[in-house]
Amino acid sequence: MTQYDLVTRLVEARQQHRAIDGLSPDSLPPDAASAYAIQQAVISGLGTTTGGWKIGAKSPGGAASGAPIPATCMIASPASVAHSGFFHVLLELEVAFCFAEPVEPRNVAWARDEVLARVGVMLPAIEIVDSRFADWPEVAPLAQLADAQNNGALITGSPVPYAGFARTFDFVSPKLELTINGRSLVPESTGNPAGDPRELLVWFVNHCAAMGIAIDPEWTITTGTYLGAHRIEEPGTVHGRIHGLGEVDIVLT
């Protein structure tokens, strides 16, 4: 299986709900640039457009990565989603952002102040983490990056103006709730691995500029979990809340 075949199989896995078994060495993206190219090819192969992005890092100031989310995988809360529509279901509670205007590629790097000045709204979100690979999570990191960085869907709450929250909201350790059928999924220790998730927006804008991608203000950019990823094995009612920001509700049927 070549990298071209991997694009085809990733598209078919989504369209036919058929997990990919096994990856030969020649099918793996050789580098991150190839993985990002595969992401874009899969979006095109699905016949849809980009509806958002997921971005993240494992530590403050650490290397960031991201992936476009197909528009068909962007769902507004309250949502009803079939549990069986995914290969794996893990839940992450996150803060997401939208820009107030298009952000066009340019040759000069975007500075932090320039990026944050263009943020329009922020909103609570629950990402459903999934993978098209049967052997996940025992899959090469670059293959996972090519596979939309394990995104299954993004369920979004109501947006609020960023300018009204930027000075008062606790971006590092907000008060949070996440439950399944009333059972709390909040661990003893919470926090985004990247620290303040807004720093990821700076990486994102410059990443898109390097790829020649214009950022659409309709895109929702989600910035990583505060509570880890929680595997959900069966249907149920999910409630997420980020105090001071809003709520997200999902029925997994």
VOMI-114672 format. One line per 5 residues: their letters; for each residue z, x, y of N, C-alpha, C, O. Coordinates in Angstrom, 3 decimals, decimal comma. Atoms other than C-alpha are relative to their C-alpha. Layout:
% VOMI-114672
A> Z:X:Y:Z:X:Y:Z:X:Y:Z:X:Y; ...
***
This chain:
% VOMI-114672
MTQYD> 0,000:0,848:-1,194:0,000:0,000:0,000:0,000:0,884:1,244:0,872:1,740:1,390; 0,093:-0,763:-1,239:-1,048:1,453:3,370:0,743:-0,737:1,107:1,243:-1,845:0,915; -0,649:0,659:-1,137:0,403:0,709:6,790:-0,735:-1,273:0,395:-0,110:-2,248:0,812; 0,754:1,222:-0,272:-2,410:-1,782:7,328:0,421:-1,092:-0,968:0,593:-2,247:-0,577; -0,455:0,970:0,998:-1,368:-3,479:4,102:1,390:-0,514:0,325:1,699:-1,678:0,072
LVTRL> -1,358:0,433:-0,356:2,226:-3,557:5,346:-0,050:-1,098:1,052:0,712:-2,062:0,975; 0,164:1,073:-0,990:1,126:-5,596:8,367:-0,367:-1,302:-0,702:0,228:-2,347:-0,437; 0,450:1,196:0,710:-0,668:-8,028:6,062:1,135:-0,609:-0,810:1,314:-1,827:-0,808; -1,067:0,516:0,841:2,300:-8,320:3,722:1,157:-0,561:0,824:1,800:-1,527:0,414; -1,038:0,551:-0,873:4,758:-8,835:6,570:-0,420:-1,369:0,538:0,399:-2,283:0,629
VEARQ> 0,506:1,306:-0,460:2,574:-11,645:7,919:0,079:-1,019:-1,134:0,561:-2,135:-0,938; -0,019:0,927:1,140:2,201:-13,209:4,465:1,421:-0,358:-0,408:1,676:-1,490:-0,819; -1,394:0,282:0,353:5,939:-12,909:3,811:0,560:-1,112:0,875:1,295:-1,977:0,400; -0,463:1,048:-0,910:6,609:-15,039:6,876:-0,729:-1,319:-0,262:-0,102:-2,377:-0,312; 0,778:1,228:0,140:3,798:-17,522:6,310:0,204:-0,677:-1,349:0,194:-1,905:-1,438
QHRAI> -0,108:0,541:1,354:4,294:-17,948:2,564:1,432:0,035:-0,529:1,683:-0,383:-1,660; -1,404:-0,164:0,398:8,057:-17,262:2,430:0,087:0,704:-1,352:0,662:0,197:-2,315; 0,025:-0,816:1,209:7,528:-14,563:-0,157:0,447:1,410:0,362:-0,229:2,112:1,114; -0,565:-1,298:-0,341:9,684:-11,449:0,004:-0,868:1,135:-0,543:-1,548:0,993:-1,559; 0,761:-1,180:0,385:8,099:-8,017:-0,222:0,823:0,823:-0,981:1,928:1,260:-0,662
DGLSP> -0,667:-0,808:1,027:9,049:-6,180:-3,415:-0,546:1,415:0,016:-1,741:1,632:-0,185; 0,391:-1,399:0,113:8,984:-2,411:-3,273:-0,835:0,488:1,167:-1,648:-0,252:1,720; 0,776:-0,649:-1,053:7,583:-0,027:-0,690:-0,394:1,385:-0,490:0,467:2,208:-0,802; 0,456:-1,330:0,368:5,445:2,943:-1,614:0,116:0,918:1,212:0,042:0,439:2,344; -0,158:-0,929:-1,134:5,898:6,093:0,529:-1,139:-0,058:1,012:-0,907:0,110:2,209
DSLPP> 1,117:-0,001:-0,939:2,408:5,798:2,013:-0,066:-1,261:0,853:-0,868:-1,340:1,783; -0,011:1,227:-0,791:3,190:2,329:3,346:1,000:0,066:1,139:0,963:-0,775:2,037; -1,042:-0,091:-1,015:6,133:3,476:5,484:-0,570:0,520:1,313:-1,388:1,441:1,305; 0,416:-0,566:-1,281:5,559:3,996:9,193:0,487:1,446:0,103:1,650:1,719:-0,193; -0,424:-1,398:-0,074:5,613:7,768:9,781:0,917:0,303:1,169:1,619:1,315:1,171
DAASA> -0,825:-0,235:-1,187:7,349:7,421:13,141:0,231:-1,330:0,706:-0,338:-2,356:0,333; -0,344:1,225:-0,718:8,772:4,904:15,593:-1,217:-0,604:0,703:-1,353:-1,826:0,759; 1,189:0,528:-0,686:5,489:4,609:17,514:-0,835:-0,851:-0,947:-1,354:-1,896:-0,554; 0,751:0,778:0,987:3,772:3,423:14,338:0,713:-1,302:-0,325:0,069:-2,338:-0,488; -0,767:1,212:0,280:6,576:0,953:13,637:-0,157:-1,016:1,125:-0,297:-2,213:0,877
YAIQQ> 0,176:0,916:-1,136:6,267:-0,490:17,140:-1,416:-0,592:0,017:-1,600:-1,749:0,396; 1,367:0,515:0,078:2,500:-0,815:16,675:-0,102:-1,075:-1,069:-0,804:-2,069:-0,885; -0,001:1,009:1,064:3,091:-2,711:13,430:0,640:-1,288:0,497:0,153:-2,375:0,187; -0,635:1,198:-0,564:5,444:-5,097:15,255:-1,026:-0,847:0,762:-1,115:-2,059:0,566; 0,977:0,721:-0,816:2,681:-6,017:17,691:-1,108:-0,583:-0,869:-1,585:-1,688:-0,613
AVISG> 1,051:0,491:0,893:0,114:-6,351:14,907:0,464:-1,221:-0,783:-0,329:-2,126:-1,043; -0,525:1,160:0,725:2,372:-8,768:13,023:0,012:-1,233:0,907:-0,351:-2,325:0,469; 0,029:1,127:-0,946:2,765:-10,963:16,125:-1,413:-0,564:0,082:-1,605:-1,779:0,019; 1,396:0,448:-0,071:-1,029:-11,096:16,419:-0,424:-0,663:-1,300:-1,099:-1,692:-1,283; 0,378:0,554:1,292:-1,435:-11,725:12,693:0,572:-1,373:-0,259:-0,006:-2,167:-1,001
LGTTT> -0,620:1,321:0,153:0,893:-14,699:12,893:-0,685:-1,053:0,880:-0,428:-2,249:0,743; 0,691:0,933:-0,888:-1,342:-16,233:15,551:0,911:-0,614:1,039:0,668:-1,728:1,502; -0,931:0,503:-0,987:1,552:-16,630:17,948:0,124:1,020:1,126:-0,651:1,974:1,190; -0,248:-0,905:-1,109:2,883:-14,901:21,056:1,448:0,472:-0,062:2,239:-0,010:-0,874; -1,380:-0,461:-0,103:6,038:-13,038:21,951:0,820:-1,010:0,789:0,419:-1,438:1,871
GGWKI> -0,890:0,935:-0,694:8,900:-15,361:22,885:1,245:0,666:0,533:1,928:0,118:1,398; -1,187:-0,731:-0,420:11,633:-12,782:23,326:0,018:1,358:-0,653:-0,931:1,747:-1,333; -0,202:-1,310:0,613:12,939:-9,391:22,269:1,443:0,128:-0,431:2,336:-0,466:0,174; -1,344:-0,439:0,334:15,958:-8,043:20,453:0,057:1,504:0,229:-0,841:2,241:-0,177; -0,172:-1,416:-0,263:17,258:-4,677:21,603:1,441:0,369:-0,320:2,326:-0,487:-0,308
GAKSP> -1,350:-0,409:0,331:20,280:-2,629:20,666:0,112:1,500:-0,147:-0,890:2,215:-0,179; -0,308:-1,400:0,251:21,945:0,743:20,179:1,316:0,048:-0,754:2,126:-0,874:-0,662; -1,192:-0,114:0,832:24,665:1,979:17,849:1,198:0,587:0,736:2,309:0,588:0,206; -1,096:-0,562:-0,781:26,745:3,625:20,578:-0,397:0,001:1,468:-1,589:-0,008:1,775; 0,336:-0,079:-1,425:26,977:3,716:24,392:-0,806:1,260:0,292:-0,382:2,368:-0,037
GGAAS> 0,863:-1,121:-0,308:24,167:5,924:25,599:-0,798:0,514:-1,175:-1,560:1,471:-1,037; 0,721:-0,425:1,189:22,813:6,228:22,051:-1,445:-0,456:0,020:-1,861:-1,233:0,880; 1,409:0,366:0,091:19,207:5,903:21,020:-0,140:-1,505:-0,204:0,514:-2,084:-1,071; 0,211:1,444:0,082:18,014:2,335:21,525:-1,270:-0,295:-0,777:-2,135:0,565:-0,945; 1,207:0,470:0,672:15,446:0,336:19,607:-0,137:-1,481:0,286:0,786:-2,111:0,801
GAPIP> 0,214:1,414:-0,275:13,948:-3,109:19,835:-1,189:-0,539:-0,751:-1,916:0,193:-1,422; 1,124:0,642:0,670:11,452:-5,602:18,545:-0,311:-1,327:0,681:0,599:-2,028:1,123; 0,368:1,316:-0,519:9,488:-8,591:19,831:0,354:-1,081:-0,998:0,289:-0,871:-2,209; -0,309:1,167:0,825:10,526:-11,996:18,523:-1,136:-1,006:0,166:-1,457:-1,381:1,294; 1,070:0,993:-0,135:7,705:-14,442:17,728:0,495:-1,250:0,717:1,639:-1,667:0,539
ATCMI> -0,382:1,205:-0,731:7,714:-17,488:19,984:0,458:-1,113:-0,940:1,306:-1,927:-0,574; -0,381:1,027:0,974:8,001:-19,662:16,877:1,414:0,188:-0,532:1,959:-0,714:-1,167; -1,359:-0,282:0,468:11,378:-18,025:16,130:1,031:-0,131:1,109:2,197:0,217:0,921; -0,911:0,244:-1,114:12,896:-18,899:19,504:0,350:-1,485:0,001:-0,536:-2,334:0,096; -0,441:1,376:0,171:14,979:-22,074:19,227:1,142:-0,286:0,970:2,074:0,509:1,084
ASPAS> -1,051:0,374:-0,941:17,102:-23,865:21,834:1,134:-0,713:-0,718:0,910:-1,489:-1,648; -1,183:0,694:0,496:20,637:-24,999:21,065:0,129:-1,354:0,699:-0,208:-1,470:1,877; -0,427:0,043:1,401:21,678:-27,425:19,653:-1,208:0,010:-0,927:-2,224:-0,630:-0,653; 1,127:-0,215:0,890:19,470:-26,457:16,726:0,342:-0,431:-1,421:1,493:-0,366:-1,851; -0,114:0,295:1,431:18,897:-27,622:13,159:-1,017:0,879:-0,707:-2,220:0,758:-0,475
VAHSG> 0,843:-1,004:0,636:17,522:-24,855:10,952:0,290:0,013:-1,495:1,449:-0,029:-1,906; -0,176:-0,013:1,450:16,946:-24,773:7,203:0,490:1,369:-0,468:-0,161:2,385:-0,226; -0,521:-1,251:0,563:19,089:-22,135:5,513:-1,008:0,613:-0,970:-1,162:1,833:-1,025; 0,956:-0,471:1,003:16,456:-21,888:2,792:-1,273:0,568:0,619:-2,104:1,132:-0,093; 1,175:-0,529:-0,673:13,846:-20,930:5,380:0,075:1,506:0,238:-0,875:2,107:0,740
FFHVL> -0,192:-1,431:-0,182:15,246:-17,383:5,440:0,240:0,655:-1,352:0,653:-0,006:-2,305; -0,298:-0,758:1,211:15,526:-14,679:2,797:1,477:0,400:-0,026:2,109:0,415:-1,082; -1,403:-0,364:-0,179:18,940:-13,593:4,120:0,457:-0,696:1,280:-0,343:-0,846:2,204; -0,509:0,607:-1,227:21,141:-15,316:6,710:1,270:0,735:0,409:2,309:0,618:-0,241; -1,155:-0,624:-0,614:23,465:-13,200:8,817:0,019:-0,420:1,459:-1,031:-0,509:2,095
LELEV> -0,131:0,510:-1,358:24,796:-14,389:12,167:0,606:1,039:0,924:1,548:1,741:0,555; -0,519:-0,887:-1,033:25,371:-12,368:15,333:0,105:-0,769:1,309:-0,831:-1,473:1,689; -0,194:0,644:-1,297:26,795:-13,657:18,632:-0,266:1,035:1,098:0,312:2,121:1,096; 0,509:-0,988:-0,945:25,135:-11,991:21,614:-0,136:-0,584:1,408:-0,102:-1,799:1,603; 0,360:0,369:-1,369:24,487:-12,051:25,355:-1,467:0,357:0,203:-1,906:1,454:-0,143
AFCFA> 1,430:-0,203:-0,237:20,849:-12,422:26,354:-0,310:-0,148:1,486:0,490:-0,670:2,263; 0,407:-0,010:-1,407:18,945:-12,082:29,616:-1,471:-0,395:0,114:-2,247:-0,233:-0,828; 1,405:0,195:-0,375:15,703:-13,192:31,270:-0,198:0,594:1,389:0,686:0,523:2,243; 0,314:-0,527:-1,319:14,029:-11,490:34,186:-0,482:-1,129:0,914:-1,003:-2,145:0,455; 0,363:1,027:-0,981:13,372:-13,441:37,373:-1,478:0,020:0,343:-1,997:-0,940:0,912
EPVEP> 1,405:-0,169:-0,354:9,808:-12,171:37,730:-0,650:0,920:-1,024:0,056:1,624:-1,746; 0,657:-0,957:0,911:7,189:-10,283:35,715:0,352:1,435:0,377:0,495:1,771:1,553; -0,251:-1,424:-0,233:7,927:-6,592:35,303:-1,195:0,748:-0,591:-1,365:0,806:-1,808; 1,244:-0,636:0,419:4,675:-4,643:35,165:0,228:1,466:-0,372:1,110:2,121:0,183; -0,096:-1,434:0,340:4,203:-1,232:33,517:-0,352:0,855:1,216:-1,165:0,471:2,057
RNVAW> 0,341:-0,961:-1,045:4,138:1,736:35,843:0,279:1,406:-0,529:0,959:1,574:-1,541; -0,137:-1,379:0,460:4,030:5,513:35,538:1,351:0,603:0,339:1,806:1,518:-0,347; -1,313:-0,496:-0,411:7,346:6,113:37,339:1,082:-0,772:-0,750:1,019:-1,997:-0,845; -1,068:0,648:0,767:10,474:5,397:35,295:0,767:-0,988:0,879:0,999:-0,751:2,064; -0,814:0,995:-0,687:12,437:2,306:36,240:1,456:0,458:0,007:1,987:0,876:-1,022
ARDEV> -1,406:-0,363:-0,139:15,937:3,045:37,546:0,883:-1,221:-0,294:0,422:-2,361:-0,238; -0,928:1,071:0,362:19,011:1,010:36,580:0,080:-1,074:1,079:-0,026:-2,263:0,778; -0,143:0,977:-1,081:19,420:-0,636:39,984:-1,255:-0,849:0,143:-1,163:-2,048:0,408; 1,247:0,747:-0,094:15,751:-1,627:40,048:-0,096:-1,045:-1,106:-0,526:-2,173:-0,867; 0,081:0,918:1,138:15,978:-3,211:36,597:0,954:-1,167:0,185:0,552:-2,324:0,059
LARVG> -0,999:1,065:-0,108:19,203:-5,148:37,191:-0,279:-0,923:1,184:0,095:-2,096:1,157; 0,357:0,846:-1,148:17,916:-6,397:40,559:-1,031:-1,052:-0,378:-1,197:-2,040:0,337; 1,040:0,937:0,426:15,152:-8,186:38,640:0,477:-0,968:-1,090:-0,301:-1,802:-1,553; -0,537:0,937:0,990:17,418:-9,992:36,153:0,239:-1,349:0,664:0,843:-1,431:1,733; -0,140:1,335:-0,577:17,316:-13,725:36,749:1,166:-0,786:-0,565:1,992:-1,302:0,187
VMLPA> -1,051:0,795:0,635:19,608:-15,401:34,222:0,545:0,748:-1,210:-0,067:1,693:-1,708; -0,578:-0,459:1,244:21,897:-14,641:31,308:0,435:-1,225:-0,794:0,658:-2,293:-0,224; -0,284:1,146:0,841:22,736:-16,856:28,358:0,607:0,453:-1,321:0,366:1,575:-1,765; -0,528:-0,325:1,324:24,662:-16,952:25,081:-1,078:-0,212:-1,053:-1,964:-1,051:-0,889; 1,001:0,127:1,056:22,665:-16,523:21,890:0,618:0,353:-1,349:1,540:1,163:-1,436
IEIVD> -0,325:-0,383:1,365:23,084:-16,407:18,139:-1,292:0,459:-0,664:-2,262:-0,293:-0,758; 1,145:-0,480:0,759:20,657:-14,225:16,259:0,237:-0,250:-1,483:1,313:0,038:-2,009; 0,000:0,041:1,456:19,885:-15,050:12,657:-0,725:1,254:-0,469:-1,932:1,404:-0,274; 0,555:-1,244:0,519:19,356:-11,667:11,056:-0,601:-0,270:-1,379:0,022:-0,915:-2,222; 0,704:0,223:1,262:16,859:-11,669:8,201:-0,904:1,204:-0,249:-1,099:2,033:0,639
SRFAD> 0,939:-1,060:0,342:14,477:-9,313:6,424:-1,029:-0,559:-0,956:-0,717:-1,402:-1,798; 1,051:0,400:0,920:11,175:-9,805:4,680:-0,023:0,872:-1,252:-0,869:0,672:-2,123; -0,042:-0,911:1,141:12,097:-7,072:2,185:1,052:-0,456:-1,010:2,203:-0,705:-0,652; -0,911:0,457:1,047:13,650:-8,091:-1,132:1,166:0,952:-0,194:2,264:0,520:-0,544; -1,032:-1,003:0,239:15,626:-4,830:-1,341:0,910:0,247:1,193:1,797:1,098:1,135
WPEVA> -0,843:-0,200:-1,197:17,165:-5,113:2,115:1,469:-0,228:-0,341:1,767:-1,174:-1,070; 0,173:-0,983:-1,075:19,399:-3,538:3,341:-0,391:1,403:-0,460:-0,441:2,326:0,353; 0,398:-1,326:0,498:18,335:-0,639:1,104:-1,480:0,227:0,269:-2,280:0,384:-0,653; 1,382:-0,151:-0,446:15,130:-0,246:3,097:-0,025:1,057:1,090:0,889:1,124:1,911; 0,116:-1,065:-0,987:13,960:2,696:5,188:0,107:-0,555:1,420:-0,499:-1,584:1,721
PLAQL> -0,178:0,501:-1,364:15,007:2,303:8,855:-1,305:-0,282:0,738:-1,391:-1,268:1,470; 1,259:0,249:-0,701:11,425:2,618:10,118:-0,716:-1,229:-0,533:-1,437:-1,890:0,213; 0,565:1,234:0,543:10,330:-0,168:7,757:0,722:-1,205:0,591:0,098:-2,224:0,887; -0,750:1,084:-0,626:13,115:-2,340:9,145:-0,416:-0,173:1,456:-0,521:-1,298:1,944; 0,470:0,089:-1,381:11,995:-1,501:12,669:-1,349:-0,700:0,053:-1,575:-1,546:0,917
ADAQN> 1,305:0,648:0,048:8,444:-2,504:11,760:0,133:-1,490:-0,262:-0,656:-2,285:0,248; -0,251:1,398:0,339:9,822:-5,776:10,367:0,891:-0,657:1,045:1,911:-1,265:0,721; -0,684:0,660:-1,114:10,991:-6,958:13,791:1,477:0,351:0,068:2,287:-0,437:0,556; -1,393:-0,444:-0,006:14,211:-4,972:13,373:0,922:-1,064:-0,598:2,019:-1,322:-0,103; -0,789:0,970:0,786:15,426:-7,619:10,891:0,317:-1,286:0,759:1,361:-1,896:0,530
NGALI> -0,227:1,280:-0,676:15,099:-10,593:13,207:-0,549:-1,149:-0,818:-1,663:-1,082:-1,338; 0,459:1,222:0,649:14,892:-14,033:11,628:-0,266:-1,108:0,995:-1,261:-1,825:0,887; 0,156:1,005:-1,042:15,364:-16,290:14,640:1,039:0,272:1,077:2,022:0,975:0,840; -0,966:-0,095:-1,088:17,149:-16,480:17,981:0,240:-1,400:0,550:-0,689:-2,070:1,001; -0,386:1,305:-0,517:19,035:-19,621:19,005:0,724:0,223:1,314:1,693:0,981:1,369
TGSPV> -0,488:-0,296:-1,342:19,794:-19,747:22,709:0,705:-1,188:0,637:0,295:-2,338:0,482; -0,702:1,001:-0,786:22,280:-21,624:24,858:-0,622:-0,159:1,374:-1,730:0,315:1,628; 0,523:0,276:-1,343:21,856:-22,730:28,455:0,155:1,224:0,897:1,179:1,906:0,847; -0,075:-1,163:-0,890:21,073:-20,064:31,063:0,858:-0,270:1,226:0,991:-1,407:1,679; -0,736:0,054:-1,265:23,244:-19,318:34,076:-0,517:1,125:0,883:-0,986:2,139:0,367
PYAGF> 0,510:-1,050:-0,882:22,291:-17,297:37,171:0,744:1,321:-0,195:1,974:1,362:-0,159; -0,626:-1,306:0,185:22,916:-13,616:36,588:0,787:0,417:1,232:1,877:0,975:1,110; -0,664:-0,434:-1,227:23,831:-13,026:40,227:1,396:-0,595:0,136:2,279:0,022:0,733; -1,304:0,644:-0,109:26,733:-15,453:39,926:1,026:0,533:-0,974:2,214:0,244:-0,830; -0,903:-0,481:1,041:28,233:-13,660:36,910:0,145:1,514:-0,022:1,096:2,034:-0,604
ARTFD> 0,059:-1,448:0,164:27,400:-9,993:37,343:1,292:0,707:0,398:1,656:1,710:-0,216; -1,190:-0,700:-0,487:30,579:-9,090:39,241:1,283:-0,433:-0,708:2,290:0,269:-0,626; -1,242:0,529:0,574:33,088:-11,173:37,278:-0,005:-0,048:-1,527:1,063:-0,076:-2,138; 0,071:0,123:1,455:31,843:-11,354:33,670:0,354:1,326:-0,668:-0,064:2,392:-0,217; -0,381:-1,191:0,757:33,350:-8,918:31,169:-1,094:0,299:-1,027:-1,077:-0,248:-2,129
FVSPK> 1,127:-0,296:0,877:30,189:-7,466:29,622:0,409:0,846:-1,207:-0,264:0,819:-2,238; -0,401:-0,903:1,079:32,090:-4,972:27,458:0,791:-0,726:-1,081:0,554:-0,499:-2,267; -0,828:0,689:1,000:34,641:-7,252:25,759:0,322:-1,421:0,441:1,479:-1,724:0,733; -0,264:1,397:-0,377:34,232:-10,944:26,633:0,783:-0,721:-1,090:0,800:-0,294:-2,245; -0,696:0,834:0,971:36,352:-13,589:24,950:-1,034:-0,833:-0,742:-1,912:-1,436:-0,125
LELTI> 1,064:0,560:0,824:34,360:-15,017:22,040:0,545:-0,916:-1,082:1,694:-0,803:-1,510; -0,283:0,822:1,172:34,317:-17,671:19,358:-1,281:-0,093:-0,835:-2,376:-0,237:-0,290; 1,108:0,257:0,910:32,074:-17,938:16,299:0,594:-0,581:-1,277:1,418:0,059:-1,930; -0,552:0,664:1,179:32,801:-20,396:13,487:-1,118:-0,546:-0,877:-2,211:-0,848:-0,397; 0,852:0,693:0,952:31,122:-21,759:10,354:0,871:-1,038:-0,683:1,841:-0,699:-1,361
NGRSL> -0,801:1,106:0,539:32,446:-25,166:9,313:1,457:0,115:0,418:2,367:-0,169:-0,361; -1,340:-0,112:-0,546:35,452:-24,513:11,536:0,730:1,281:-0,337:1,812:1,520:0,199; -0,636:-1,261:0,394:36,270:-21,142:9,943:-0,460:1,119:0,922:-1,657:1,338:1,108; 0,331:-1,044:-0,963:36,449:-18,276:12,403:-0,643:1,194:-0,681:-0,237:1,602:-1,769; 0,670:-1,211:0,454:34,127:-15,318:11,926:0,305:1,183:0,921:-0,311:2,243:0,805
VPEST> -0,309:-1,041:-0,974:35,692:-13,281:14,733:0,906:1,051:-0,636:1,992:0,713:-1,107; -0,846:-1,058:0,569:37,027:-9,910:13,503:1,116:0,392:0,966:1,149:-0,060:2,110; -1,103:-0,442:-0,859:40,150:-8,237:14,857:-0,512:0,792:1,194:0,014:0,657:2,299; 0,550:-0,827:-1,067:38,089:-5,810:16,913:-1,402:-0,487:0,346:-2,238:-0,666:-0,539; 1,315:0,467:-0,431:35,119:-6,977:18,974:-0,570:0,957:1,047:0,146:1,780:1,616
GNPAG> 0,648:-0,820:-1,014:32,609:-5,329:21,271:-1,409:0,378:-0,414:-1,688:0,590:-1,594; 1,374:-0,411:0,256:28,951:-4,459:21,574:-0,030:1,507:-0,270:0,520:2,274:0,521; 0,054:-1,447:0,282:28,242:-1,062:19,932:-0,591:0,809:1,154:-0,249:1,977:1,336; 0,638:-0,703:-1,110:26,128:-0,171:22,971:0,873:0,049:1,242:0,490:0,670:2,233; -0,823:0,084:-1,198:28,992:-0,848:25,386:-0,483:-1,139:0,881:-0,634:-2,266:0,408
DPREL> 0,553:1,004:-0,908:27,715:-2,716:28,435:-1,456:-0,236:-0,378:-2,278:0,668:-0,224; 1,369:0,225:0,485:24,545:-4,370:27,081:-1,065:0,071:1,074:-2,249:0,190:0,759; 0,991:-0,069:-1,074:22,879:-4,298:30,479:-0,692:1,363:0,035:-1,822:1,484:0,509; 0,631:-1,320:0,022:22,251:-0,585:29,981:-1,240:-0,009:-0,888:-2,182:0,750:-0,660; 1,158:0,102:0,888:19,860:-1,559:27,196:-1,218:-0,562:0,720:-2,353:-0,272:0,341
LVWFV> 1,132:0,562:-0,739:17,738:-3,484:29,688:-0,811:1,102:0,680:-2,029:0,990:0,816; 0,701:-1,120:-0,638:16,900:-0,212:31,426:-0,916:0,665:-1,022:-2,077:0,958:-0,737; 0,844:-0,560:1,066:15,682:1,246:28,137:-1,170:-0,934:-0,287:-2,304:-0,481:-0,440; 1,027:0,967:0,361:13,755:-1,943:27,416:-1,158:0,003:0,990:-2,320:0,026:0,586; 1,057:0,022:-1,013:11,847:-1,984:30,697:-0,855:1,260:-0,103:-2,080:1,189:-0,010
NHCAA> 0,767:-1,238:0,097:10,855:1,642:30,310:-0,734:0,112:-1,330:-1,811:0,705:-1,395; 0,703:0,047:1,290:9,987:1,143:26,633:-1,277:-0,829:0,129:-2,340:-0,409:-0,329; 1,183:0,850:-0,174:7,629:-1,692:27,548:-1,028:0,685:0,895:-2,230:0,599:0,643; 0,934:-0,710:-0,883:6,133:0,377:30,360:-0,761:1,060:-0,777:-1,967:1,225:-0,588; 0,661:-1,045:0,785:5,409:3,201:27,924:-1,029:-0,576:-0,954:-2,010:0,088:-1,287
MGIAI> 0,937:0,655:0,909:3,661:0,729:25,614:-1,072:-0,797:0,732:-1,956:-1,382:0,107; 0,974:0,755:-0,776:1,697:-0,842:28,455:0,211:-1,500:-0,070:-0,736:-2,271:0,083; -0,325:1,421:0,160:3,473:-4,180:27,992:0,621:-0,534:1,282:1,603:0,020:1,776; -0,589:0,689:-1,141:4,117:-6,472:30,955:1,064:-0,973:-0,498:0,811:-1,754:-1,416; -1,110:0,850:0,418:7,463:-8,253:30,632:-0,124:-1,361:0,655:-0,192:-1,473:1,879
DPEWT> 0,131:1,385:-0,456:7,179:-12,023:30,922:1,388:-0,551:0,331:2,303:-0,407:-0,480; -1,313:0,556:-0,335:10,067:-13,758:32,756:0,426:-1,133:-0,936:1,594:-1,522:-0,934; -0,358:1,018:0,977:9,933:-16,438:30,054:0,648:0,604:-1,251:1,253:-0,120:-2,042; -0,591:-0,625:1,173:11,049:-13,898:27,446:1,519:0,036:0,111:2,072:0,309:1,177; -1,449:-0,169:0,096:14,675:-13,971:26,351:0,266:1,315:-0,721:-0,221:1,534:-1,831
ITTGT> -0,282:-1,318:0,568:15,999:-10,466:25,700:1,459:0,019:-0,445:2,367:-0,009:0,387; -1,363:-0,007:0,528:19,041:-10,395:23,440:0,425:1,430:-0,311:-0,398:2,260:-0,696; -0,422:-1,397:-0,152:21,185:-7,287:23,452:1,049:0,459:-1,007:1,799:1,392:-0,717; -0,879:-0,521:1,041:23,188:-6,925:20,247:1,301:-0,753:-0,144:1,789:-1,367:0,805; -1,155:0,802:0,351:26,200:-8,426:18,555:1,321:0,569:0,520:1,498:1,783:0,623
YLGAH> -1,367:-0,370:-0,348:29,801:-8,386:19,743:0,937:-0,117:-1,201:2,064:0,377:-1,157; -0,886:0,335:1,108:31,168:-9,484:16,366:-0,470:0,538:-1,341:0,055:0,134:-2,378; 0,584:-0,410:1,259:29,144:-7,640:13,761:-0,942:-1,074:-0,521:-1,212:-2,061:0,163; 0,908:0,962:0,644:26,801:-9,477:11,390:0,734:-0,651:-1,165:1,315:0,039:-2,003; -0,744:0,748:1,011:28,250:-12,208:9,164:-0,971:-0,732:-0,921:-1,714:-1,612:-0,487
RIEEP> 0,895:0,618:0,974:26,402:-13,181:5,996:0,484:-1,418:-0,307:1,665:-1,651:-0,563; -0,289:1,412:0,285:26,240:-16,935:5,435:-0,805:-0,397:-1,228:-2,036:-0,384:-1,198; 0,650:0,230:1,284:25,469:-17,911:1,851:-0,441:-1,439:-0,238:-1,182:-1,711:-1,182; 0,333:1,407:0,254:25,145:-21,684:2,211:-0,078:-0,754:1,323:0,357:-0,238:2,353; 0,110:0,781:-1,226:24,405:-24,442:4,744:1,364:-0,283:0,632:2,401:-0,215:-0,027
GTVHG> -1,236:0,307:-0,707:26,975:-25,347:7,363:-0,248:-0,170:1,480:-1,373:-0,036:1,960; 0,058:0,217:-1,435:27,746:-26,034:11,000:0,567:1,219:0,717:1,707:1,618:0,478; -0,354:-1,235:-0,692:27,871:-23,001:13,279:0,229:-0,305:1,475:-0,558:-0,999:2,119; -0,293:0,147:-1,430:29,489:-22,917:16,696:0,328:1,360:0,579:1,199:2,070:0,075; -0,280:-1,243:-0,700:29,395:-19,957:19,036:0,327:-0,291:1,456:-0,228:-1,200:2,071
RIHGL> -0,366:0,178:-1,410:31,005:-19,628:22,433:0,367:1,348:0,599:1,147:2,108:0,025; -0,387:-1,150:-0,795:31,193:-16,848:24,977:0,651:-0,562:1,258:-0,022:-1,138:2,113; -0,750:0,636:-1,074:33,908:-17,874:27,413:-0,527:0,423:1,367:-0,751:1,603:1,636; 0,538:-0,242:-1,324:32,655:-18,207:30,949:-1,509:0,001:0,060:-2,100:0,018:1,139; 1,463:-0,046:0,030:29,056:-18,179:29,800:-0,589:-1,259:-0,628:-1,466:-1,889:-0,038
GEVDI> 0,539:1,217:0,601:28,400:-21,029:27,378:0,105:-0,008:-1,501:0,741:0,858:-2,101; -0,122:0,261:1,420:27,983:-22,305:23,843:-1,377:-0,033:-0,674:-2,408:-0,251:-0,038; 1,188:0,105:0,835:25,454:-22,216:21,025:0,395:-0,718:-1,287:1,376:-0,350:-1,933; -0,319:0,771:1,197:25,399:-24,732:18,172:-1,208:-0,078:-0,924:-2,338:-0,321:-0,499; 1,045:0,012:1,023:23,433:-24,605:14,931:0,514:-0,782:-1,197:1,659:-0,616:-1,617
VLT> -0,246:0,583:1,315:23,339:-26,820:11,877:-0,962:0,677:-0,964:-2,180:0,533:-0,849; 0,800:-0,615:1,057:22,138:-24,788:8,903:-0,095:-1,005:-1,117:0,880:-1,229:-1,834; 0,152:1,085:0,987:20,742:-27,485:6,637:-0,344:0,558:-1,367:-0,509:-0,203:-2,320
***
